[in-house]
Amino acid sequence: MRSALSLAPTITVSRVIKYLGSKRRLVGVIGEIAASVEQAATALDLFTGTTRVAQVFKGQGLFTTAFDQATYSEVFAKCYIETDATAISRSELEEALSYLSSLPPRAGYFTETFCLASRFVQPFNGARIDAIRDAIEADFTGTALYPVLLTSLLEAADRVDSTAGLQMAYLKSWAPRSFNPLQLRAPALLSGPGRACRGDAHELAGALGDFDIAYLDPPYNQHRYFTNYHLWETLVRWDAPEHYGVACKRTDSRDESTRSVFNSRSQMPSALRRVVEEVRARLLILSYNSEAWISREDLEKMCDRYEHVTTLAFDSKRYVGAQIGIFNPDGARVGEVSHLRNLEYVIVAGPEKEVRRATAGFRDARAELAMLSEPPR
């Protein structure tokens, strides 16, 4: 039997953007749990982000709903989850990518804002991004290829950026990858139907329908995805917003409308409790970690409306910022990170027979957790 402290083999999904909270290391675990649910036909990925987990569900033949509040996340969901690969002409897609790739560079808002006023992408690539994004909007709006081509551009831009994975700042010196020419690639689409939805999970979780499996991966702290990935938000909206600060963040990031209760320490526990109560699913999978605002015990209590709850824990490297260290605004190292690893929790709740079957390949983590010292909160 596999130890609850080792990760399951990684299930292959499409390469997506660098993303804080990406479940790259847990998709194998979640995929195995989902595959164990007998006669499952539907799945929900409520905080889908880059759609890693939703892609696993869809790849298993489940009609998958991918839900998130971010505009760029909706584009990924429309590409990888809502688009049926069998309905897309491969030759038309390749022709569109070839056309976009051949466009002459034309510097515009993106270049001026994110390559000159700030330094997220090198200007020669920024001018190509401007030209390609304008053409996608002018020539493909309203077509089935629109989210696919936009996803291709987002992923291409991510491959040549100069960040550590977040867009709150850029590197002091150009990253080696930023010197590479922008290259559009066809996204690896999945066959079958699916659904992409955008909105506030706190308000809409209970209105999405009934599911055999629901996966919840809520934000863990005060860091907001709207500002962490403001370039992608702007690249999708293509609205040339006013901006502020060294990172040229959108001014609407200061608006209450772009804030989430899940980024508030005082509001987050009750918000998550409401979502868990309102999601209608036979089997609930909830991931969290030992550094977040809610204890493992409280998370389990949130799920106690289900017949049976089991928690698995996995030793994991912390986010990229912890690997880099602590620096002051002048770029000088001013402190050491207290720890480099934490625990990733996967809570499985539902009928006892199904939960036991879903977690049978992993040793129950409860006894093993007692042997581990949890990192300080």
MOTA-V901215 format. One record per residue. N is the residue number from 1. RES is the residue in one small letter. OMEGA is omega in radians with two decimals (NA if undefined). Layout:
<<N | RES | OMEGA> <N | RES | OMEGA>>
//
This chain:
<<1 | m | -3.09> <2 | r | 3.09> <3 | s | 3.11> <4 | a | -3.12> <5 | l | 3.07> <6 | s | -3.06> <7 | l | 3.07> <8 | a | 3.10> <9 | p | -3.12> <10 | t | 3.04> <11 | i | -3.07> <12 | t | 3.00> <13 | v | -3.11> <14 | s | 3.08> <15 | r | -3.12> <16 | v | -3.08> <17 | i | 3.01> <18 | k | -2.97> <19 | y | 3.07> <20 | l | -3.14> <21 | g | 3.10> <22 | s | -3.09> <23 | k | -3.13> <24 | r | -3.07> <25 | r | -3.09> <26 | l | -3.05> <27 | v | 3.11> <28 | g | 3.11> <29 | v | -3.09> <30 | i | 3.12> <31 | g | 3.12> <32 | e | 3.12> <33 | i | -3.12> <34 | a | -3.11> <35 | a | -3.10> <36 | s | -3.07> <37 | v | -3.06> <38 | e | 3.08> <39 | q | 3.07> <40 | a | -3.14> <41 | a | -3.06> <42 | t | 3.13> <43 | a | 3.09> <44 | l | 2.98> <45 | d | -2.87> <46 | l | 3.08> <47 | f | -2.82> <48 | t | 3.11> <49 | g | -3.13> <50 | t | 3.08> <51 | t | 3.12> <52 | r | -3.09> <53 | v | 3.11> <54 | a | 3.10> <55 | q | 3.10> <56 | v | 3.13> <57 | f | -3.13> <58 | k | 3.12> <59 | g | 3.09> <60 | q | 3.09> <61 | g | 3.13> <62 | l | 2.99> <63 | f | -2.94> <64 | t | 3.00> <65 | t | 3.11> <66 | a | -3.00> <67 | f | 3.07> <68 | d | 3.14> <69 | q | -3.06> <70 | a | 3.13> <71 | t | 3.14> <72 | y | 3.10> <73 | s | 3.09> <74 | e | 3.10> <75 | v | 3.08> <76 | f | -3.12> <77 | a | 3.10> <78 | k | 3.13> <79 | c | -2.97> <80 | y | -3.05> <81 | i | -3.08> <82 | e | -3.13> <83 | t | 3.06> <84 | d | -3.09> <85 | a | -3.10> <86 | t | -3.14> <87 | a | -3.13> <88 | i | 3.07> <89 | s | -3.14> <90 | r | -3.13> <91 | s | 3.10> <92 | e | 3.12> <93 | l | 3.14> <94 | e | 3.11> <95 | e | 3.13> <96 | a | 3.13> <97 | l | 3.11> <98 | s | 3.11> <99 | y | -3.12> <100 | l | -3.13> <101 | s | -3.09> <102 | s | -3.09> <103 | l | 3.08> <104 | p | 3.12> <105 | p | 3.09> <106 | r | -3.08> <107 | a | 3.12> <108 | g | -3.07> <109 | y | -3.07> <110 | f | -3.13> <111 | t | -3.10> <112 | e | -3.02> <113 | t | -2.97> <114 | f | 3.11> <115 | c | -3.10> <116 | l | 3.09> <117 | a | 2.99> <118 | s | -3.03> <119 | r | 3.11> <120 | f | -3.11> <121 | v | 3.14> <122 | q | -3.04> <123 | p | -3.10> <124 | f | 3.04> <125 | n | 3.12> <126 | g | 3.13> <127 | a | 3.08> <128 | r | 3.09> <129 | i | 3.11> <130 | d | -3.09> <131 | a | -3.11> <132 | i | -3.11> <133 | r | 3.09> <134 | d | -3.10> <135 | a | 3.09> <136 | i | -3.12> <137 | e | -3.06> <138 | a | -2.95> <139 | d | -3.01> <140 | f | 3.11> <141 | t | 3.12> <142 | g | 3.13> <143 | t | 3.11> <144 | a | -3.12> <145 | l | -3.03> <146 | y | -3.13> <147 | p | 3.14> <148 | v | 3.13> <149 | l | 3.12> <150 | l | 3.06> <151 | t | 3.10> <152 | s | 3.14> <153 | l | 3.11> <154 | l | -3.12> <155 | e | 3.10> <156 | a | 3.13> <157 | a | 3.12> <158 | d | -3.12> <159 | r | -3.13> <160 | v | -3.14> <161 | d | -3.11> <162 | s | 3.13> <163 | t | 3.04> <164 | a | 3.13> <165 | g | 3.08> <166 | l | -3.09> <167 | q | 2.99> <168 | m | 3.13> <169 | a | 3.08> <170 | y | -3.09> <171 | l | -3.13> <172 | k | 3.08> <173 | s | -3.11> <174 | w | 3.06> <175 | a | 3.13> <176 | p | -3.10> <177 | r | -3.09> <178 | s | 3.12> <179 | f | 3.12> <180 | n | 3.08> <181 | p | 3.10> <182 | l | -3.12> <183 | q | 3.09> <184 | l | 3.09> <185 | r | 3.10> <186 | a | 3.07> <187 | p | 3.13> <188 | a | -3.07> <189 | l | 3.14> <190 | l | 3.10> <191 | s | 3.08> <192 | g | -3.12> <193 | p | 3.07> <194 | g | -3.08> <195 | r | 3.07> <196 | a | 3.13> <197 | c | 3.09> <198 | r | 3.12> <199 | g | -3.11> <200 | d | -3.11> <201 | a | -3.14> <202 | h | -3.09> <203 | e | -2.92> <204 | l | -3.05> <205 | a | -3.08> <206 | g | -3.08> <207 | a | -3.03> <208 | l | 3.11> <209 | g | -3.14> <210 | d | -3.09> <211 | f | 3.01> <212 | d | -3.12> <213 | i | 3.02> <214 | a | 3.11> <215 | y | 3.14> <216 | l | 3.10> <217 | d | -3.04> <218 | p | 3.05> <219 | p | -3.03> <220 | y | -2.99> <221 | n | -3.03> <222 | q | -3.07> <223 | h | -3.00> <224 | r | 3.14> <225 | y | 3.14> <226 | f | 3.10> <227 | t | 3.11> <228 | n | -3.09> <229 | y | -3.07> <230 | h | 3.08> <231 | l | -3.10> <232 | w | 3.08> <233 | e | 3.14> <234 | t | -3.13> <235 | l | 3.10> <236 | v | -3.12> <237 | r | 3.13> <238 | w | -3.03> <239 | d | 3.09> <240 | a | -3.05> <241 | p | 2.95> <242 | e | -3.08> <243 | h | -3.12> <244 | y | 3.03> <245 | g | -3.12> <246 | v | -3.11> <247 | a | 3.13> <248 | c | 3.12> <249 | k | 3.12> <250 | r | 3.14> <251 | t | 3.14> <252 | d | 3.04> <253 | s | 3.06> <254 | r | -3.09> <255 | d | 3.09> <256 | e | -3.09> <257 | s | -3.13> <258 | t | 3.12> <259 | r | -3.11> <260 | s | 3.08> <261 | v | -3.12> <262 | f | 3.06> <263 | n | 3.13> <264 | s | -3.12> <265 | r | -3.09> <266 | s | -3.07> <267 | q | -2.99> <268 | m | -3.11> <269 | p | -3.13> <270 | s | 3.11> <271 | a | 3.14> <272 | l | 3.11> <273 | r | 3.12> <274 | r | 3.14> <275 | v | 3.14> <276 | v | -3.14> <277 | e | -3.01> <278 | e | 3.09> <279 | v | -3.11> <280 | r | -3.08> <281 | a | 3.07> <282 | r | 3.12> <283 | l | 3.13> <284 | l | 3.04> <285 | i | -3.10> <286 | l | 3.09> <287 | s | -3.12> <288 | y | 3.05> <289 | n | -2.97> <290 | s | 3.12> <291 | e | -3.03> <292 | a | -2.98> <293 | w | -3.08> <294 | i | -3.14> <295 | s | 3.09> <296 | r | -3.13> <297 | e | 3.13> <298 | d | 3.08> <299 | l | 3.13> <300 | e | 3.11> <301 | k | 3.10> <302 | m | -3.07> <303 | c | -2.97> <304 | d | 3.02> <305 | r | 3.07> <306 | y | -3.08> <307 | e | -3.04> <308 | h | -3.13> <309 | v | 3.06> <310 | t | 3.11> <311 | t | 3.01> <312 | l | 3.14> <313 | a | -3.08> <314 | f | 3.07> <315 | d | -3.03> <316 | s | 3.00> <317 | k | 3.08> <318 | r | -3.11> <319 | y | -2.99> <320 | v | -3.13> <321 | g | 3.12> <322 | a | 3.13> <323 | q | -3.07> <324 | i | -3.12> <325 | g | -3.08> <326 | i | -3.08> <327 | f | 3.06> <328 | n | -3.11> <329 | p | 3.13> <330 | d | 3.10> <331 | g | -3.14> <332 | a | 3.12> <333 | r | -3.05> <334 | v | -3.13> <335 | g | 3.13> <336 | e | 3.08> <337 | v | -3.04> <338 | s | -3.12> <339 | h | -3.06> <340 | l | -3.12> <341 | r | 3.06> <342 | n | 3.09> <343 | l | 3.01> <344 | e | 3.14> <345 | y | 2.96> <346 | v | -3.13> <347 | i | -3.12> <348 | v | -3.07> <349 | a | 3.13> <350 | g | 3.08> <351 | p | -3.02> <352 | e | -3.11> <353 | k | -3.10> <354 | e | 3.12> <355 | v | 3.14> <356 | r | 3.11> <357 | r | -3.10> <358 | a | -3.07> <359 | t | -3.06> <360 | a | -3.14> <361 | g | -3.13> <362 | f | 3.09> <363 | r | 3.12> <364 | d | -3.00> <365 | a | -2.98> <366 | r | -3.12> <367 | a | -3.08> <368 | e | 3.14> <369 | l | -3.13> <370 | a | -3.11> <371 | m | -3.07> <372 | l | 3.02> <373 | s | -3.13> <374 | e | 3.11> <375 | p | 3.14> <376 | p | 3.14> <377 | r | NA>>
//
